[in-house]
Amino acid sequence: MGKQLELIKQNKLLKWILIILASIIGLALFGYALIIYLGSQIVNDDAFLLAETTTIETSEGEVIAELYEENRKYVQMEEIPSHVKDAYIAIEDRRFYEHAGIDMKSVIRAVYKDVIAMSKVEGASTITQQLAKNLFLYNDKTWTRKAKEVMAALYMERKFSKDEILELYLNEIYFGHGVYGIETAANFYFSKRTKDLSVAEGALLAGLAKAPNGYSPINHPEKAIERRNLVLASMADAGFISTEIKQLEQGKTLGLQIMEKETTPWTDSYVDLVIKEAHDIQDLSIDYLKRGGFRIVVGIDDDVQRIVYDKFQEDEYFPGNTDGVEGAFVMMEEETGKVVSAVGGRSYRLGDLNRVTVKRQPGSAFKPLAVYGPALMHDDHYTPYSLLPDEQSVNRNYLVANVDQSYQKVVSLYDSLVTSKNVPAVWLFNQIGIDYAKGFLEKMDMHIDDEGLAIALGGLSEGVTPLNLIEGYRTFASDGKLAKAYTIEEIYDKNHKLIYKKETEEREVFTPQVAWMMTEMLSKAADSTAGEAGTFSKAMAGKTGTTQHPLVEGKAKDAWFVGYTPDYVFATWTGYDKSDEEHFLTGGSMYPKRLTEDILSKIDSLKPLSHSFEKPNDINELEEPVRIAPVTNVKANYEFGGLSIVRARITWERLEDNRVVYRVYEDREGVDRRVGEVEGENEFIINHALFKHNKYYVVAYDPLTKQESLKSETVEID
């Protein structure tokens, strides 16, 4: 009986022991599950996508700019040498591949040493804990941070493999001097890739993990060597390298080859356009670009960009009554629309006002787009030789004057464009119709709200941008076709996948014939612009433009030159950012024209530009205007002999243009009679003249415009 009672007691005790053990295990499992759950709440999966530097580079691979929140280039685990990984494990977490996120041996050892020393002398954070702290707890300064760090580390160990954690850690870590990640650090300190780091170099970088600023090899070289050698000793102690290798590597100098970043202020304007375009075409915000690790290939020509930037530093091109005259320049490749250069200000820095995208009144530079090109599309109404009225009173609904205050009564469309007359331009604009002309501007993506005749002279309420103007003028250079200006050729994501490639799209605005006629006339306009002789000797077409200052009479607010060569299309603007009585230009459009020509001449010296525009096939040549004037030195006399027995010979002084037709008239009472005409000659024979009328005069006739000159003096046949 006693034995049975004893057995019952033992069974009850065993039962309670089992219950307690089960409870303990259950509580432990619950606690562990709770820790893992709380760790999952601490961990933010977005943080595992480390911010990476976006590079903007030329098609040849030259990096012109970097955009970053943290300057980091991610590197995959397989590209990191084993001796670099070993260096970090040896100095930071020797049992990394053995623990589950928390190294209890290290914790106990650290606690023991802290107790003995009566202060904190040794840390016990694993690589996983350090990664958790850097990713999720860097702003957490409370006493619970360590507990959160442990929970996050345990969760991460369940979520990722050891190699994935180490890869994240090596890419996330800060190396001082604004450098993040092992790849960027290798490039910065040694000008090489991570895969090419030596044992000593890897140890140096591993030593920076504890205090990147305190052990900086740039600022504290002696401390850096001491720390590097400690890492090498730890690697030898852990069996990662031999004693011989340790001693060999410890005897080396730092061997720094610092990658000094050259400041390139001349590219900032272009980079600003790239950032704006990336948002427009791929909805990539600047914040995302700074984190996304994209590679953006752009169309910049760095040589051209530097030439333009340097020219913009010279004051002689920017005349004003006070300091602060600004400018903008943009140039695109004629064939593709690719922007090769853009300068948004004389001292532009990223984030400033980029004047390449600012709308301004274009003045007379707008006439070819708003008036003459659309008018010539009325091919059954207007040609380059159509005569336009040139009298101040002709535009009664909109009073306008020619800049030089000279009027010719009538002038050809050709000459009106070349000499930039205002009165004929406004008259022609009114004749073709505002809506009709604006329809062509719409095709060029210039959406003008204005409704008045001032549009003809570029007097717009909002204006247009230099980018708008080069797109418009490109239609004349490219058989009448519009192509949108662009900077970005390709975009690759951080995994090197092509996500965007520019495809040039064109649409017809003008016919090839009209485009060629405009090129011929704008070439003459560029040659004939009043002022000093141009410095650029090769083919160029273009138009100047000047806008009147609204508050200072006789002074200019904006000055333009817009045009193209067979290779490039460009727009140059000068002026002040604000227009008031204290800010006005003291020179007109000749200054941006000369600036442009000097830029082109400099480009031509590096890469020769085309000598001439090539007329497309099946396009009619445009003749230059025939220049007529009153015929002088007219003489007449009888001659005897020949079949007619008596004839009259009338001679005169021939004009220079051999295309001039000379018409001979009988001077009669009432209506004079034309007796004949000759082309390019200086004499006319009247047969059987003895009993005919004997008073004659000669006029020069333009076969293109159908105009006659004033008549010559009347002569009598002697």
C-alpha positions in Angstrom: 0.0 0.0 0.0 2.8 2.4 0.9 4.6 1.6 -2.3 1.5 2.4 -4.3 1.1 5.7 -2.5 4.7 6.5 -3.2 4.3 5.6 -6.9 1.3 7.8 -7.1 3.2 10.7 -5.6 6.1 10.2 -8.0 3.7 10.1 -11.0 2.0 13.4 -9.8 5.4 14.9 -9.4 6.5 13.8 -12.8 3.2 15.1 -14.2 3.8 18.5 -12.7 7.3 18.5 -13.9 6.2 17.7 -17.4 3.5 20.4 -17.2 6.0 22.9 -16.0 8.5 21.9 -18.7 5.7 22.1 -21.3 4.7 25.5 -20.0 8.2 26.7 -20.1 8.7 25.4 -23.6 5.3 26.8 -24.6 6.2 30.2 -23.1 9.6 30.1 -24.7 8.0 29.3 -28.1 5.3 32.0 -27.5 8.0 34.4 -26.5 10.1 33.6 -29.5 7.1 33.8 -31.8 6.2 37.2 -30.2 9.8 38.4 -30.7 9.7 37.3 -34.4 6.3 39.0 -34.8 7.5 42.2 -33.1 10.6 42.0 -35.3 8.4 41.9 -38.4 6.7 45.1 -37.2 10.0 46.8 -36.8 11.4 45.7 -40.1 10.3 47.8 -43.1 10.8 45.9 -46.3 11.2 49.1 -48.3 14.5 49.8 -46.4 16.0 46.7 -47.9 16.0 48.5 -51.2 19.1 50.6 -50.5 19.3 54.0 -52.0 21.6 53.9 -55.0 23.3 56.7 -57.0 21.8 57.6 -60.4 24.4 58.4 -63.1 23.8 60.7 -66.0 26.3 59.9 -68.8 27.2 60.5 -72.4 26.7 57.8 -75.0 30.5 57.2 -74.7 30.1 56.4 -71.0 31.5 59.6 -69.5 29.6 60.4 -66.3 28.6 64.1 -66.3 26.5 64.0 -63.1 25.4 61.9 -60.2 22.2 62.2 -58.3 22.0 60.6 -54.9 20.5 60.7 -51.4 23.3 58.4 -50.3 26.3 58.0 -52.7 26.1 54.2 -53.3 26.6 51.8 -56.1 25.3 48.3 -55.2 27.5 45.3 -55.7 26.4 41.7 -55.8 27.9 39.1 -53.4 29.7 37.2 -56.1 31.7 40.3 -57.0 33.0 40.7 -53.4 36.3 38.9 -52.8 36.4 36.4 -50.0 39.2 38.2 -48.2 37.0 41.4 -48.1 34.1 39.4 -46.5 36.5 37.7 -44.1 37.9 41.0 -43.0 34.5 42.2 -41.9 33.6 38.9 -40.2 37.0 38.8 -38.4 36.7 42.3 -36.9 32.9 42.7 -36.5 31.3 39.3 -36.0 33.6 36.2 -36.0 30.7 33.8 -35.3 28.5 35.4 -38.0 27.9 32.1 -39.8 27.1 30.2 -36.6 24.6 32.4 -34.6 21.0 33.1 -35.4 21.3 36.9 -35.3 22.3 37.2 -31.6 25.7 35.9 -30.4 25.1 34.9 -26.8 28.8 34.1 -26.3 29.7 37.6 -27.3 26.9 39.0 -25.2 28.1 37.1 -22.1 31.7 38.1 -22.7 30.8 41.7 -23.2 28.7 41.8 -20.0 31.5 40.2 -18.1 34.1 42.7 -19.3 31.8 45.6 -18.7 31.2 44.4 -15.1 34.9 43.9 -14.4 35.7 47.3 -15.8 32.6 48.9 -14.2 31.9 50.6 -17.6 30.9 49.7 -21.1 34.1 48.6 -22.8 33.0 46.1 -25.4 30.0 45.9 -27.7 28.3 42.7 -28.6 26.3 43.6 -31.8 26.4 41.1 -34.6 26.6 42.1 -38.2 22.8 41.4 -38.4 22.1 43.7 -35.5 24.3 46.4 -36.9 22.3 46.1 -40.2 19.0 46.2 -38.3 20.1 49.3 -36.4 21.3 51.1 -39.6 18.2 50.2 -41.6 15.4 50.7 -39.1 16.6 52.2 -35.8 19.0 55.0 -36.8 16.6 57.7 -35.4 15.6 55.7 -32.3 17.4 57.0 -29.3 15.2 55.4 -26.6 16.3 52.7 -24.0 14.2 50.1 -26.0 16.4 50.4 -29.1 18.6 47.4 -28.2 15.5 45.2 -27.7 14.2 46.3 -31.0 17.5 45.7 -32.6 17.5 42.1 -31.3 14.0 41.4 -32.4 14.7 42.9 -35.9 17.9 40.8 -36.1 16.1 37.6 -35.3 13.4 38.3 -37.8 16.0 39.1 -40.5 17.8 35.8 -39.9 14.6 33.9 -40.6 13.9 36.0 -43.7 17.3 36.1 -45.4 20.3 33.8 -45.8 23.6 34.7 -44.2 25.1 35.7 -47.6 22.1 38.0 -48.3 22.5 39.7 -44.9 26.2 40.1 -45.4 25.6 41.5 -48.9 23.1 44.0 -47.6 25.5 45.0 -44.8 28.5 45.6 -47.1 26.4 47.7 -49.4 24.6 49.7 -46.7 27.6 50.6 -44.5 28.9 54.2 -44.3 32.6 54.8 -45.2 32.9 58.5 -44.4 33.3 61.4 -46.8 29.7 61.0 -48.1 30.4 57.4 -49.4 28.1 54.5 -48.9 28.6 50.8 -49.7 31.8 48.8 -50.4 31.8 49.4 -54.2 31.6 53.2 -53.9 34.2 53.1 -51.1 36.6 51.0 -53.2 36.2 53.5 -56.1 36.6 56.5 -53.8 39.6 55.4 -51.8 41.5 53.3 -54.3 40.0 54.1 -57.7 39.1 50.5 -58.4 36.3 48.0 -58.2 35.5 45.9 -55.1 36.5 42.8 -56.9 40.0 44.2 -57.4 40.7 45.1 -53.7 43.8 43.7 -52.2 43.9 42.1 -48.7 45.3 45.2 -47.1 42.8 47.5 -48.9 39.9 45.3 -47.9 41.1 45.3 -44.3 41.4 49.1 -44.3 37.8 49.4 -45.4 36.6 46.9 -42.9 38.3 48.9 -40.2 36.2 51.9 -41.0 33.0 50.2 -39.9 33.6 51.1 -36.3 34.1 54.8 -36.8 34.4 56.0 -40.4 35.3 59.5 -39.5 37.6 58.7 -36.7 39.6 56.2 -38.7 39.5 58.1 -42.0 42.7 57.4 -44.0 42.5 60.9 -45.4 42.1 62.8 -42.1 43.8 60.3 -39.7 46.2 58.2 -41.7 48.1 56.9 -38.6 44.9 55.7 -36.9 43.8 54.2 -40.2 47.0 52.1 -40.5 46.7 51.0 -36.8 43.1 50.0 -37.3 43.9 48.2 -40.6 46.6 46.2 -39.0 44.3 45.2 -36.2 41.9 43.9 -38.7 44.7 41.9 -40.4 45.7 40.5 -37.0 42.1 39.5 -36.4 41.9 37.8 -39.8 45.1 35.8 -39.0 43.7 34.9 -35.5 40.5 33.6 -37.1 42.5 31.6 -39.6 41.4 33.5 -42.7 45.0 34.5 -43.6 48.4 33.1 -42.7 50.9 34.9 -40.4 53.1 35.5 -43.4 50.4 37.3 -45.3 49.4 39.2 -42.2 52.9 40.6 -41.8 53.3 41.3 -45.5 50.0 43.2 -45.7 50.7 45.1 -42.4 54.0 46.4 -43.9 52.2 48.1 -46.7 51.4 51.8 -46.9 47.8 53.0 -47.2 48.1 53.1 -50.9 45.3 55.6 -51.4 44.3 56.7 -54.8 41.5 59.1 -54.0 39.0 59.6 -56.7 38.7 63.4 -56.7 35.4 64.5 -58.2 35.8 67.4 -60.7 33.1 70.0 -60.3 31.4 70.6 -63.6 29.2 73.6 -63.3 28.9 73.8 -67.1 26.7 70.7 -67.1 24.2 71.8 -64.5 21.8 73.4 -66.9 21.7 70.3 -69.1 21.2 68.0 -66.0 18.2 70.1 -65.0 16.6 69.4 -68.4 17.4 65.7 -68.0 15.7 65.6 -64.6 12.6 67.4 -65.9 12.5 65.1 -69.0 12.8 61.9 -66.8 9.7 63.1 -64.9 7.8 63.8 -68.1 8.6 60.6 -70.0 8.8 58.0 -67.1 7.3 59.8 -64.1 10.6 59.6 -62.3 10.6 62.2 -59.5 13.9 63.7 -58.3 13.6 61.9 -55.0 13.2 58.6 -56.8 16.1 59.4 -59.1 18.3 60.0 -56.0 17.5 56.5 -54.7 16.8 54.4 -57.8 20.3 53.7 -59.1 19.3 54.5 -62.7 21.8 54.9 -65.6 20.6 57.7 -67.9 22.3 58.0 -71.2 22.0 61.5 -72.7 22.8 63.4 -75.9 25.1 66.1 -74.5 28.2 66.9 -76.4 30.6 67.8 -73.6 32.9 69.7 -75.8 30.1 71.9 -77.2 28.7 72.4 -73.7 32.0 73.6 -72.3 32.5 76.0 -75.3 29.1 77.6 -74.7 29.6 77.8 -70.9 33.0 79.5 -71.3 31.6 82.0 -73.8 28.8 82.9 -71.4 31.4 84.0 -68.9 32.5 86.8 -71.2 30.8 90.1 -70.4 31.2 91.6 -73.9 28.2 89.6 -75.2 25.8 90.9 -72.5 25.5 94.7 -72.7 23.2 96.3 -70.1 22.9 99.4 -68.0 23.8 97.5 -64.9 25.1 94.2 -63.8 23.0 91.1 -64.0 22.4 90.7 -67.7 21.5 87.0 -68.2 21.4 84.6 -71.1 20.2 81.3 -72.3 21.4 79.0 -75.1 20.1 75.7 -76.4 21.3 73.7 -79.4 20.0 70.4 -80.8 21.2 68.1 -83.5 19.3 68.9 -86.7 18.9 65.3 -87.8 17.5 63.8 -84.6 16.3 66.6 -82.3 18.8 65.5 -79.7 19.9 68.4 -77.5 23.7 68.6 -77.5 24.0 71.7 -75.3 21.9 73.8 -73.0 23.0 76.7 -70.8 20.3 78.2 -68.6 22.2 81.1 -67.2 25.7 82.6 -67.0 26.3 81.2 -63.5 23.7 78.5 -63.4 23.7 76.0 -60.6 21.4 73.0 -60.3 18.1 74.3 -58.8 18.4 77.8 -60.1 16.1 79.3 -62.7 16.8 77.5 -66.0 16.1 80.1 -68.6 16.1 77.6 -71.4 12.6 76.7 -70.2 11.4 80.3 -69.4 8.7 81.8 -71.7 9.6 85.2 -73.2 8.5 87.4 -76.0 10.5 86.3 -79.1 10.2 89.6 -81.1 10.9 89.3 -84.8 12.4 85.8 -84.4 8.7 84.7 -84.4 7.9 86.1 -87.8 9.2 83.1 -89.8 7.0 80.7 -87.7 3.9 82.8 -87.3 3.8 84.7 -90.6 6.0 83.8 -93.5 6.0 80.0 -93.2 2.2 79.8 -93.0 1.8 82.3 -95.8 3.9 80.3 -98.2 1.8 77.3 -97.5 -0.9 79.3 -99.3 1.0 78.5 -102.5 -1.8 79.7 -104.7 -1.8 83.1 -103.0 1.8 83.9 -101.8 5.3 83.2 -103.1 8.6 84.8 -101.9 8.1 87.4 -104.7 4.6 88.4 -103.8 4.3 92.1 -103.2 3.3 93.4 -99.8 2.2 96.9 -98.9 4.8 98.8 -96.9 3.1 102.0 -95.8 2.6 103.0 -92.2 -1.1 103.6 -92.7 -1.8 100.1 -94.1 -2.7 98.4 -90.8 -5.4 100.7 -89.5 -6.6 98.4 -86.8 -3.1 97.9 -85.3 -0.7 100.8 -85.6 2.8 99.5 -86.3 6.0 101.0 -87.6 9.1 99.7 -89.2 12.1 99.9 -86.9 14.1 102.1 -89.2 11.1 104.2 -90.0 11.6 103.7 -93.7 8.8 102.6 -96.1 8.9 101.5 -99.7 5.2 101.5 -100.5 5.5 97.9 -101.7 8.1 95.2 -100.9 8.4 91.5 -101.8 7.8 88.9 -99.1 11.4 87.9 -99.5 12.8 91.3 -98.8 10.2 91.9 -96.0 11.6 88.8 -94.2 15.3 89.5 -94.9 15.1 93.2 -93.8 12.7 92.4 -90.9 10.0 94.9 -91.8 7.1 95.1 -89.4 4.4 96.7 -91.5 4.3 94.1 -94.3 4.5 91.3 -91.7 1.5 92.5 -89.8 -0.5 93.1 -93.0 0.3 89.6 -94.3 -0.6 88.0 -91.0 -3.9 89.7 -91.1 -4.5 88.5 -94.7 -3.8 84.9 -94.0 -5.9 85.0 -90.8 -5.0 84.7 -87.1 -6.6 81.3 -86.7 -4.9 80.0 -89.8 -1.5 81.1 -88.6 -2.1 79.8 -85.1 -3.0 76.4 -86.6 0.6 76.1 -87.7 1.9 77.1 -84.3 -0.3 74.4 -82.8 1.4 71.9 -85.0 4.7 73.0 -83.6 3.3 72.6 -80.0 3.2 76.3 -79.4 -0.2 77.0 -77.9 -0.8 80.7 -78.1 -3.8 82.2 -76.3 -3.3 85.6 -77.8 -5.8 86.7 -80.5 -4.3 90.0 -81.8 -2.1 91.0 -84.7 0.8 91.5 -82.2 1.4 87.8 -82.6 3.0 88.5 -86.0 5.8 90.5 -84.2 6.2 88.1 -81.3 4.3 90.3 -79.0 2.9 87.5 -76.9 1.3 87.8 -73.4 3.2 84.7 -72.2 5.8 84.1 -74.8 7.6 81.0 -75.9 10.8 79.2 -74.6 14.1 78.8 -76.4 13.2 75.1 -76.6 10.0 76.0 -78.4 11.9 78.1 -80.9 14.5 75.5 -81.9 11.7 73.0 -82.4 10.0 75.4 -84.7 13.1 76.4 -86.7 14.0 72.8 -87.0 11.0 72.4 -89.4 12.7 74.7 -91.9 16.0 72.8 -91.5 14.4 69.3 -91.9 12.1 69.4 -94.9 9.2 70.9 -92.9 9.1 68.2 -90.3 8.9 68.8 -86.5 10.8 66.7 -84.1 10.6 67.3 -80.3 13.8 68.3 -78.6 15.1 65.7 -76.2 18.0 65.1 -73.9 17.5 61.4 -72.8 18.4 58.6 -75.2 18.1 55.6 -72.9 17.3 54.8 -69.3 18.5 51.6 -67.5 17.3 50.6 -64.1 19.6 49.5 -61.3 19.5 45.9 -62.6 20.9 47.2 -66.0 17.6 46.6 -67.7 16.7 49.0 -70.5 13.4 50.6 -69.5 13.3 53.5 -72.0 14.7 54.2 -75.4 14.0 57.3 -77.4 12.5 56.9 -80.8 12.5 60.0 -83.0 9.1 60.9 -84.2 8.4 63.5 -86.9 5.3 65.2 -88.2 5.0 67.5 -91.2 4.3 71.2 -90.5 5.5 72.7 -93.8 6.1 71.2 -97.2 9.7 70.5 -98.2 9.4 73.2 -100.8 8.3 75.8 -98.3 11.0 74.7 -95.8 13.6 75.1 -98.5 12.4 78.6 -99.5 12.5 79.6 -95.8 16.1 78.3 -95.5 17.1 80.3 -98.6 15.6 83.5 -97.2 16.8 82.9 -93.6 20.3 82.3 -94.9 20.1 85.7 -96.6 18.6 87.2 -93.4 21.5 85.9 -91.4 24.0 87.4 -93.9 22.2 90.7 -94.2 21.6 91.5 -90.5 22.7 95.1 -90.0 25.9 95.5 -87.9 29.4 94.2 -88.0 30.4 91.3 -90.2 29.8 87.9 -88.8 32.6 85.7 -87.5 31.1 82.4 -88.8 31.9 81.8 -92.5 30.0 78.6 -93.2 26.3 77.9 -93.9 23.9 79.4 -91.4 20.3 80.6 -91.6 18.6 82.5 -88.9 16.6 85.5 -87.6 17.2 88.1 -85.0 14.6 89.4 -82.6 14.4 92.3 -80.2 11.5 93.4 -77.9 11.0 96.9 -76.7 11.4 97.7 -73.1 8.0 98.5 -71.6 9.2 101.2 -69.3 12.3 102.7 -70.9 11.7 104.2 -74.3 14.2 103.2 -77.1 15.7 100.4 -75.1 15.5 96.7 -75.5 14.1 94.1 -73.0 14.9 90.9 -74.8 17.4 90.2 -77.6 17.4 86.9 -79.7 19.1 85.1 -82.4 17.5 81.8 -83.5 18.6 79.8 -86.5 20.4 76.7 -87.8 23.2 75.3 -89.7 23.0 72.0 -91.8 24.2 70.3 -88.5 22.5 72.1 -85.6 19.5 74.2 -84.6 20.0 76.8 -81.9 18.5 79.7 -79.9 20.3 82.4 -78.0 18.6 84.9 -75.6 20.0 87.8 -73.6 18.2 90.1 -71.2 17.4 90.7 -67.5 15.3 88.3 -65.4 13.2 91.3 -64.3 12.1 94.3 -66.5 11.9 97.6 -64.7 13.2 101.1 -65.2 16.5 100.1 -63.6 17.2 97.1 -65.9 17.5 97.4 -69.7 19.7 96.2 -72.4 22.1 98.8 -74.0 22.6 96.6 -77.2 20.2 94.7 -79.4 20.1 91.4 -81.2 23.5 91.8 -82.8 25.0 90.6 -79.5 23.3 87.2 -79.2 24.0 86.8 -83.0 27.7 87.5 -82.5 27.8 85.2 -79.4 26.2 82.4 -81.5 28.6 82.9 -84.4 31.6 82.8 -82.1 30.3 79.6 -80.5 29.8 78.1 -83.9 33.3 79.2 -85.0 34.8 77.5 -81.9 32.8 74.3 -82.6 33.9 74.4 -86.2 37.6 74.5 -85.1 37.1 71.2 -83.2 34.7 69.4 -85.5 34.2 71.0 -89.0 30.7 72.0 -89.8 29.0 71.8 -93.2 29.8 74.4 -95.8 26.4 74.6 -97.4 22.8 73.5 -97.2 21.9 70.7 -99.5 18.8 71.2 -101.6 16.5 68.1 -101.5 15.7 66.4 -104.7 12.6 67.4 -106.5 12.6 70.9 -104.9 12.7 74.0 -106.9 15.6 76.4 -106.4 14.7 79.8 -105.0 16.2 82.6 -107.0 17.5 85.6 -105.2 15.4 88.7 -105.8 16.0 90.7 -109.0 17.3 94.2 -108.0 15.9 96.9 -110.3 16.6 100.6 -110.4 15.8 103.5 -112.9 17.7 103.0 -116.1 20.3 105.7 -116.8 22.5 107.1 -119.6 19.9 106.3 -122.3 20.9 107.3 -125.8 19.2 107.0 -129.3 20.2 107.5 -132.9 19.4 106.6 -136.4 21.5 104.0 -138.4 21.4 103.4 -142.1 21.8 100.2 -144.0 20.6 96.7 -143.8 17.2 95.5 -145.0 15.3 98.1 -143.1 17.4 100.9 -144.7 16.8 103.2 -141.7 16.7 101.9 -138.1 17.0 103.3 -134.6 19.4 102.1 -131.9 18.5 102.9 -128.3 21.2 102.1 -125.7 21.5 102.5 -121.9 23.7 101.6 -119.0 23.0 98.0 -118.0 22.2 97.1 -114.4 24.4 94.5 -112.6 21.8 91.8 -112.5 21.6 90.0 -115.9 18.1 88.8 -115.1 16.7 92.3 -115.5 14.3 92.8 -118.4 14.5 96.2 -120.1 11.3 97.5 -121.6 11.3 100.2 -124.3 8.3 102.5 -124.5 7.2 105.2 -127.0 6.6 108.4 -125.1 3.1 109.5 -126.4 0.4 111.8 -125.4 -2.2 109.7 -123.5 -1.1 106.1 -123.1 2.5 105.2 -123.8 3.1 102.2 -126.0 5.6 99.4 -125.2 7.6 98.6 -128.4 9.7 95.8 -127.1 11.9 94.3 -124.4 15.3 92.6 -124.0 16.7 90.6 -121.1 20.1 91.4 -119.8 21.1 93.6 -122.8 21.8 97.3 -123.0 20.4 98.1 -126.5 17.2 97.8 -128.5 16.9 98.1 -132.4 13.8 99.6 -134.0 13.6 98.7 -137.6 12.1 101.0 -140.4 12.3 103.8 -137.9 12.4 106.7 -140.4 8.8 107.7 -140.2 8.0 106.3 -136.8 7.6 108.1 -133.4 10.9 109.4 -132.2 10.5 109.8 -128.4 11.4 106.8 -126.2 12.2 105.8 -122.6 13.4 102.6 -120.9 12.3 100.9 -117.7 13.8 98.0 -115.8 11.4 95.1 -115.2 11.6 92.5 -112.4 10.3 89.2 -113.9 9.9 87.7 -110.4 7.8 90.4 -108.7 6.4 91.8 -112.0 7.5 95.3 -110.9 8.7 98.1 -113.2 11.2 100.7 -112.1 10.6 104.4 -112.6 11.0 105.4 -116.2 14.3 106.7 -117.5 14.7 110.1 -119.1 13.0 110.4 -122.5 15.3 110.6 -125.5 14.6 111.7 -129.1 16.2 109.9 -132.0 18.5 112.2 -133.8 
